[in-house]
């Protein structure tokens, strides 16, 4: 477009026709310029307004967030009414610790589907001595909570009953897992139109070899241990005899623990129970009531009436139902106390190199927490809470070394939850004492590596070919477009053997066992704590609170507070860091249902690096 300055300079040399034409062009240019200016001002103003609104929104969000935090802390002084009953919902996958999340802040405690095991146990223990709490209304449903976690909650509820207070359990559906919890209650109820599925436990595994064959991918296995079955899902279409044997043994151990607990609570003959479940003879709520497993079929409002009657309330007297999340806010936090402390360090999830979070064990994060606890003069003892199937052998070794450095400086006790196997056992073995729940899964002392041969996929199916220029015969080690050579296999097998020798050596030293005994216990075999106790892989049964008491006794402490590590990220750090927390993982688990285990298997396979000390399978026990 012609500049306005150029038009003015040449104006007097133009003819009349040109003059009128140029004047018209000048007029149009002015309109266009004015219009562009308006557009510019409009978009500039819109941008300024947008930025302003964004800052206002963030300011409001920050205000309500801090208001939520303030009200959350303010709940510690909430006034409880007489005749209060805690409503405890266990209808989700209970994690070790209550996750820190924006959802927690804004829930005001009304949403119980985030409480971790730490808070659930504290709520039950606190309620037992709270004179205003008269009972617990336990609501259970389908969930993926591990059996050892369920047993810890169950034991806490059993102790709660010793206070003379009642527990009522209610669910629309009962299977082995949620009935295991409910069976501890004084009275068990089910929805009138509910359903019952008590027919024994089964372990379901998925095998990927057939799919990999179709893709043209061969998984090459390097391992030590006849029972190290982690590789079988990728290298076989079925279970090996050794793997089937170990799964059968510990599955029956889990089932026996379940049967014994139900029989003791319901005062029923365990042989009769086992036969009825094996025969699948109890299929309806009515049959469960007739058999004595359930007390009554009711609607939820009728349970409220039943609790009122239990408490002897008159028509005008109020029954106060308190959500467990709200009651949790009323408890004192002892972490801020000075003086002697016991550090509880959580080792939860897959073991990986680098930083960790609530769902994974990072070698950097966990080893730093252990080192800090060891060097802190106020911390007199350490409890390492392990719930892990293992993972990276390198990361496991880094963590184990920090545990070893604690020896002789301050007592260190390992508390095993649902799983402490392979790498999870490796990081536990050097502790002064190891305790576990009877149905904890542990052992799996073995090592493996998987290396894909993608030659058929790349060459035959995708038409890709490769050629290597190298300085030596073996310089291209690790290529995925060809099978491992005999030299490659020997190199890898030697590495696996060395790691296995280190693993068994740690067990020998940490547990005071000779090499012959350890070799019989090793080979990658998985044990339940029932079997592990007699084989000296653990020292005693107990939960997290028992471990803390043992650590206090070993440190000769009469009064102490508990400090939890690693410190959980606050909601803002999680949001800015983009980390997946326990609540998001719980949501994924809820959405995927039975497919969640397969999702986790593939997720772990993608993330795994180097040689693995890992449990031989991801089980879906139903």
HELIX and SHEET records of a PDB file:
HELIX    1   1 UNK A    4  UNK A   10  1                                   7    
HELIX    2   2 UNK A   11  UNK A   13  5                                   3    
HELIX    3   3 UNK A   16  UNK A   74  1                                  59    
HELIX    4   4 UNK A   75  UNK A   77  5                                   3    
HELIX    5   5 UNK A  102  UNK A  107  1                                   6    
HELIX    6   6 UNK A  117  UNK A  129  1                                  13    
HELIX    7   7 UNK A  147  UNK A  161  1                                  15    
HELIX    8   8 UNK A  176  UNK A  182  1                                   7    
HELIX    9   9 UNK A  209  UNK A  215  1                                   7    
HELIX   10  10 UNK A  229  UNK A  231  5                                   3    
HELIX   11  11 UNK A  232  UNK A  235  1                                   4    
HELIX   12  12 UNK A  241  UNK A  266  1                                  26    
HELIX   13  13 UNK A  270  UNK A  278  1                                   9    
HELIX   14  14 UNK A  285  UNK A  291  1                                   7    
HELIX   15  15 UNK A  300  UNK A  311  1                                  12    
HELIX   16  16 UNK A  324  UNK A  328  1                                   5    
HELIX   17  17 UNK A  334  UNK A  336  5                                   3    
HELIX   18  18 UNK A  363  UNK A  375  1                                  13    
HELIX   19  19 UNK A  393  UNK A  406  1                                  14    
HELIX   20  20 UNK A  423  UNK A  426  1                                   4    
HELIX   21  21 UNK A  455  UNK A  455  1                                   1    
HELIX   22  22 UNK A  456  UNK A  461  3                                   6    
HELIX   23  23 UNK A  486  UNK A  511  1                                  26    
HELIX   24  24 UNK A  515  UNK A  521  1                                   7    
HELIX   25  25 UNK A  529  UNK A  534  1                                   6    
HELIX   26  26 UNK A  544  UNK A  554  1                                  11    
HELIX   27  27 UNK A  571  UNK A  577  1                                   7    
HELIX   28  28 UNK A  582  UNK A  592  1                                  11    
HELIX   29  29 UNK A  593  UNK A  595  5                                   3    
HELIX   30  30 UNK A  596  UNK A  607  1                                  12    
SHEET    1   A 6 UNK A 296  UNK A 297  0                                        
SHEET    2   A 6 UNK A 187  UNK A 197  1                                        
SHEET    3   A 6 UNK A 166  UNK A 175  1                                        
SHEET    4   A 6 UNK A 133  UNK A 140  1                                        
SHEET    5   A 6 UNK A  84  UNK A  90  1                                        
SHEET    6   A 6 UNK A 320  UNK A 323  1                                        
SHEET    1   B 2 UNK A 203  UNK A 204  0                                        
SHEET    2   B 2 UNK A 620  UNK A 621 -1                                        
SHEET    1   C 2 UNK A 218  UNK A 224  0                                        
SHEET    2   C 2 UNK A 447  UNK A 453 -1                                        
SHEET    1   D 6 UNK A 526  UNK A 528  0                                        
SHEET    2   D 6 UNK A 441  UNK A 443 -1                                        
SHEET    3   D 6 UNK A 411  UNK A 421  1                                        
SHEET    4   D 6 UNK A 379  UNK A 388  1                                        
SHEET    5   D 6 UNK A 341  UNK A 348  1                                        
SHEET    6   D 6 UNK A 561  UNK A 565  1                                        
SHEET    1   E 2 UNK A 350  UNK A 352  0                                        
SHEET    2   E 2 UNK A 360  UNK A 362  1                                        
SHEET    1   F 2 UNK A 390  UNK A 392  0                                        
SHEET    2   F 2 UNK A 612  UNK A 614 -1                                        
SHEET    1   G 5 UNK A 526  UNK A 528  0                                        
SHEET    2   G 5 UNK A 441  UNK A 443 -1                                        
SHEET    3   G 5 UNK A 411  UNK A 421  1                                        
SHEET    4   G 5 UNK A 433  UNK A 436  1                                        
SHEET    5   G 5 UNK A 540  UNK A 541  1                                        
END                                                                             
